Amino acid sequence: MGSGDRRLDLVVFGATSFVGQILCRHLVKRHGTDGPLRWAIAGRSVDKLDAVARSSGADVERIVADAADEVALADLAATTRVVVSTVGPYALHGSTLVAAVAAAGTDYCDLTGEPQWMRRMIDAHQAEAQASGARVVHACGFDSIPSDLGVWFTQQRALEAFGAPCEQISMRVHRMKGGASGGTIASMVNLVEEAAADPALRTLLADPYALNPADLRTGPPQPDTTRPTRDPDTGEWSAPFVMAAVNTRVVQRSHALLGRRWGPGFRYDEAMSTGTGPLGAAKASGLVAGLGAGMGMVAFGPTRDLARRVLPKPGEGPSPDAQLAGSFDLRFSGVTAAGDRIHTKVTGDRDPGYGATARMLGEAAVALLDIDHDEVGGGFWTPSTAFGDRLLERLEAHAGMSFDVLG
Ligand SMILES: NC(=O)c1ccc[n+]([C@@H]2O[C@H](COP(=O)([O-])OP(=O)(O)OC[C@H]3O[C@@H](n4cnc5c(N)ncnc54)[C@H](OP(=O)(O)O)[C@@H]3O)[C@@H](O)[C@H]2O)c1
């Protein structure tokens, strides 16, 4: 069941995407093009791949494959130990590749933040991936690595300090500076379109346990910030965080895969922190109004078409200067059943969705090569359950991220 005898270690599928190009530059910097890492770039156009090879320095083998071409993707999957994909929206373009890696026993990671598609892939391919040995890890970008590893880190430190895990953890986005790419906007628009047409999907998206294995899809009600909310202890205001609907589901899947070792009542929530006092309240209200207007615009056909025209298109995204100026700072507050409290933070330099995401994805993809199948077998994992501290250390050393205890 091993894939150790493959010709290549890693293939970047979607090397031409906005994130894929940044990922290629990161891999060139970290591993070169003729070092021990045997890697290739893949996409649907050889001309575009050649252009990326020139601009990023990734002068490695080019593999031409369309996301819908079952034969080409089966060949690609059989050639390499790991595939890393940025070809999205994944719900539109990702399924054939996941089927191919699950059949071939090839490890895989991606950047999807589309819970409905992750659930479809888990339902369709978990058994086959377990049998073939393919380890599939979705959500290896800003959604959901900082959240998932942040909770993992907070629980390890709580266990060391108190001998018990936190029964509740809240994450507040303290700072997040960055832009959005056309690919991300296309994924969000597709999700809203799918949900508008399908009531069952709306039910699934509202379920905090939607990504859990079938026998673990129940649990306590989970906190959810849907309007401006003031914390009575700190006076801090918060507003809904748009990525919470993905991240909280990934964290709950991690907990389920870990055998619910943080207790059957474990609760986790995320929100944007907007500060204290009248200004904090006004910012929270502004964020709620902006989010509502944005969602309304995308949900309604005519305004959705307008949004598509004015927002960044696939292939477009924040400028190099904006990526460098970006950063994020996430704060986690945990409390144990005995009332012991812990505060941690996860920070990163660069634009969270692009400069930071591309490095997270690259480090995750290469980390997969070092993980023994006896330790992590085939199946659908989450970042913390597949990698744990191994990825955390790589992110601190090579991706500008830091995990710290505040007290
Ligand atoms: N998790 C996170 O935090 C995070 C952050 C950023 C982005 N994302 C997600 O990552 C994905 C990539 O984002 P992006 O902005 O980099 O996207 P993008 O620039 O729009 O790129 C899309 C990629 O998909 C390729 N593609 C589209 N249709 C294809 C087909 N039929 N066959 C082969 N390739 C095809 C495109 O190839 P061509 O160049 O040939 O058109 C391009 O490489 C999106 O799904 C986005 O939502 C997630």
Ligand as a Chemical Component Dictionary entry (heavy atoms), coordinates in Angstrom:
data_LIG
# 
_chem_comp.id                   LIG 
_chem_comp.type                 NON-POLYMER 
_chem_comp.pdbx_formal_charge   0 
_chem_comp.three_letter_code    LIG 
# 
loop_
_chem_comp_atom.comp_id 
_chem_comp_atom.atom_id 
_chem_comp_atom.alt_atom_id 
_chem_comp_atom.type_symbol 
_chem_comp_atom.charge 
_chem_comp_atom.model_Cartn_x 
_chem_comp_atom.model_Cartn_y 
_chem_comp_atom.model_Cartn_z 
_chem_comp_atom.pdbx_ordinal 
LIG N1  N1  N 0  -8.014  27.984 2.590   1  
LIG C1  C1  C 0  -7.690  29.240 2.352   2  
LIG O1  O1  O 0  -7.386  29.975 3.264   3  
LIG C2  C2  C 0  -7.646  29.732 0.950   4  
LIG C3  C3  C 0  -6.925  30.884 0.635   5  
LIG C4  C4  C 0  -6.854  31.271 -0.688  6  
LIG C5  C5  C 0  -7.499  30.542 -1.667  7  
LIG N2  N2  N 1  -8.230  29.458 -1.323  8  
LIG C6  C6  C 0  -8.881  28.634 -2.346  9  
LIG O2  O2  O 0  -7.859  28.138 -3.183  10 
LIG C7  C7  C 0  -8.322  28.015 -4.515  11 
LIG C8  C8  C 0  -7.374  28.741 -5.432  12 
LIG O3  O3  O 0  -7.514  30.147 -5.243  13 
LIG P1  P1  P 0  -6.835  31.152 -6.276  14 
LIG O4  O4  O 0  -7.306  32.516 -5.977  15 
LIG O5  O5  O -1 -5.381  30.884 -6.317  16 
LIG O6  O6  O 0  -7.535  30.624 -7.631  17 
LIG P2  P2  P 0  -7.345  31.105 -9.139  18 
LIG O7  O7  O 0  -6.235  32.085 -9.271  19 
LIG O8  O8  O 0  -8.684  31.467 -9.651  20 
LIG O9  O9  O 0  -6.854  29.755 -9.853  21 
LIG C9  C9  C 0  -7.685  28.683 -10.161 22 
LIG C10 C10 C 0  -6.811  27.561 -10.700 23 
LIG O10 O10 O 0  -7.651  26.492 -11.123 24 
LIG C11 C11 C 0  -7.217  26.103 -12.426 25 
LIG N3  N3  N 0  -8.308  25.476 -13.158 26 
LIG C12 C12 C 0  -9.581  25.940 -13.304 27 
LIG N4  N4  N 0  -10.274 25.064 -14.064 28 
LIG C13 C13 C 0  -9.420  24.058 -14.383 29 
LIG C14 C14 C 0  -9.549  22.865 -15.140 30 
LIG N5  N5  N 0  -10.703 22.536 -15.744 31 
LIG N6  N6  N 0  -8.488  22.043 -15.231 32 
LIG C15 C15 C 0  -7.303  22.336 -14.635 33 
LIG N7  N7  N 0  -7.126  23.480 -13.911 34 
LIG C16 C16 C 0  -8.181  24.314 -13.802 35 
LIG C17 C17 C 0  -6.747  27.381 -13.063 36 
LIG O11 O11 O 0  -5.968  27.081 -14.207 37 
LIG P3  P3  P 0  -5.698  28.175 -15.397 38 
LIG O12 O12 O 0  -4.592  29.046 -14.893 39 
LIG O13 O13 O 0  -5.315  27.328 -16.538 40 
LIG O14 O14 O 0  -6.974  28.946 -15.581 41 
LIG C18 C18 C 0  -5.947  27.955 -11.907 42 
LIG O15 O15 O 0  -4.694  27.316 -11.800 43 
LIG C19 C19 C 0  -9.756  28.560 -4.498  44 
LIG O16 O16 O 0  -10.654 27.472 -4.418  45 
LIG C20 C20 C 0  -9.819  29.389 -3.236  46 
LIG O17 O17 O 0  -11.124 29.439 -2.700  47 
LIG C21 C21 C 0  -8.313  29.037 -0.042  48 
# 
loop_
_chem_comp_bond.comp_id 
_chem_comp_bond.atom_id_1 
_chem_comp_bond.atom_id_2 
_chem_comp_bond.value_order 
_chem_comp_bond.pdbx_ordinal 
LIG N1  C1  SING 1  
LIG C1  O1  DOUB 2  
LIG C1  C2  SING 3  
LIG C2  C3  SING 4  
LIG C2  C21 DOUB 5  
LIG C3  C4  DOUB 6  
LIG C4  C5  SING 7  
LIG C5  N2  DOUB 8  
LIG N2  C6  SING 9  
LIG N2  C21 SING 10 
LIG C6  O2  SING 11 
LIG C6  C20 SING 12 
LIG O2  C7  SING 13 
LIG C7  C8  SING 14 
LIG C7  C19 SING 15 
LIG C8  O3  SING 16 
LIG O3  P1  SING 17 
LIG P1  O4  DOUB 18 
LIG P1  O5  SING 19 
LIG P1  O6  SING 20 
LIG O6  P2  SING 21 
LIG P2  O7  DOUB 22 
LIG P2  O8  SING 23 
LIG P2  O9  SING 24 
LIG O9  C9  SING 25 
LIG C9  C10 SING 26 
LIG C10 O10 SING 27 
LIG C10 C18 SING 28 
LIG O10 C11 SING 29 
LIG C11 N3  SING 30 
LIG C11 C17 SING 31 
LIG N3  C12 SING 32 
LIG N3  C16 SING 33 
LIG C12 N4  DOUB 34 
LIG N4  C13 SING 35 
LIG C13 C14 SING 36 
LIG C13 C16 DOUB 37 
LIG C14 N5  SING 38 
LIG C14 N6  DOUB 39 
LIG N6  C15 SING 40 
LIG C15 N7  DOUB 41 
LIG N7  C16 SING 42 
LIG C17 O11 SING 43 
LIG C17 C18 SING 44 
LIG O11 P3  SING 45 
LIG P3  O12 DOUB 46 
LIG P3  O13 SING 47 
LIG P3  O14 SING 48 
LIG C18 O15 SING 49 
LIG C19 O16 SING 50 
LIG C19 C20 SING 51 
LIG C20 O17 SING 52 
# 
